[in-house]
Amino acid sequence: MVRADRGRLALASAVGCPLLLLALGRPTEAAAEEPSVRLVDPRITESSGLAASLRHPGIVWTHNDSGDRPRLFAVDTETGRTVATITLRGAPARDWEAMAAVRPPGGSATLWVGDVGDNRASWPYVRVYRVAEPATLRDADVPWTEYRLTYPDGPRNAETLLADPRTGGLLVVSKEASGGGVYQAPLPLRPAPEENRLVRVGAAPGTVTDGAFAPDGSRLALVGYVYGYLLDAPGGRPEPIDLPLRPQGESVTWTPDGRALLVGSEGRLSRLSTVAVATGGGSAAPAPSTPPASSGPAAAGDGGDRRPAGLFVLVGLAGLIGLAAAAVLRAIRRRGRPAARG
């Protein structure tokens, strides 16, 4: 999220936390025992995107939310320490929200970075950057290529970028409280300044903050601030999975063996937690103690998915109350703030 929204988030959290805690109740014993590691690099203040390395076992890549330099951190999942930082020197970093790692058929290990955040849903296009994953972990500037994406149904805010290992193609999932959309990028992508028109291929649960394909491409995971989902196809029926309670759940990637998810959170106490999932396309283990009732989209692209009852009603109400209060405060304190330029 951009800096203009940080104050609103803080106030929303303050107002909404009591309702959120009522909705969540006590974390399940299984979730509380999930192994985790803290990201100890003080430069990583808002870990937003996450991708398991395809070239270096035990390493994940992450980046900060908006306001940081255009750089990626290689983090050791055992110690939480940064072992290398690569910089996309000269790349705009308007609102970096997601990343993905993929080795497309016949290709080499590639890192994608999604500059796809658009809280005001006003940008005519969003950007993604392609970087070859380095063979050696060391601090360095790396070459990059920019691609511009446009939505078929108007600008959208998004925090999720997925790369399909079976094709190398990209998916963007919009972040909308009432249910988002799954958008597919064309293959091949045309580099900037040309624009690539996305195609809506399905619906998504509400308030998705990140997602990732399993290493074999057989299924994908989507996560939000509280719950996560497994799907057997983009826009498919989301099956809820239990996740550890996190301060602000923002990121997910799969372990290279496809047996577990790594989920992360923003903030200076960012942690990576390991969540085991059943193999063979099943739901996560353990199952949620009180799973939210969920139904998949009525049809691909129609946005007809239904929200889980109870939990998301309270969470949504908390967020609406907080955002309303923040909007009033913001209107009092700052009037006529000019929009940022992309």
C-alpha angles and dihedrals in degrees: 000000000000123000093254088067098047093087091049090051092051093050092042089054092049094049097036101042097085091053091042092053090049089053095047101040116185118343112254118256091242093053092047091055096053110124114250142173129207121234101236101186106111089210090066098079100149112022102196109157127043134187131167113235117252094200105037119052114223094021130113128186122224140166139196126258120251121321098048132101117270097269142128126216123216106213129193107232092209098054104018089231125137111242099180142003123209121195128210091208113207095012114131112245101195098150113341107193110157147017140189138195121215141164104205120207108288091003140102132253109293134187119210122197120198118214086183104127112121110161093177093044090229109117115111089217140002128220137233125187128211120210129174107239105246119246091218125050106229137119108276147138111253133199116251141184125219125217126185123217129195128193121235092221103041134283118325137188113238139174099177131086122171131185118205109224091205094061108007088237124143131235127193121199117202120226110232127151094222094048131302136228133247112227126192123211120221123254122262102027119221114228122242138309084042116080127229117212115223121220121218108234103169150338129274137202118271124278099009110183101181145349143187141191120240111252092258093044093237094125142356139222127224123189137191133183093289116007134035134207140210119213130185092212139009106281091013128134109297114228110202120236131192117252132185116264105264131185091238115351106216112147147040140177135166126249110248092253092055093233099111146021126234110214124190141188138212126247137065090291093056113163136185113221126192116225117188116223129194116258124234097047097299126137123272123286121259100035119224113278089226105016116203113243105253135179128190125238116296090229136349110280098003096101090225099138117131123229123239108263125239104008099053092041090060095039091049092048090050091051094047092050092048095046092047091052091046092050091054092049092047091050090053096046102037125028125183097006105182117238117254118253123237 
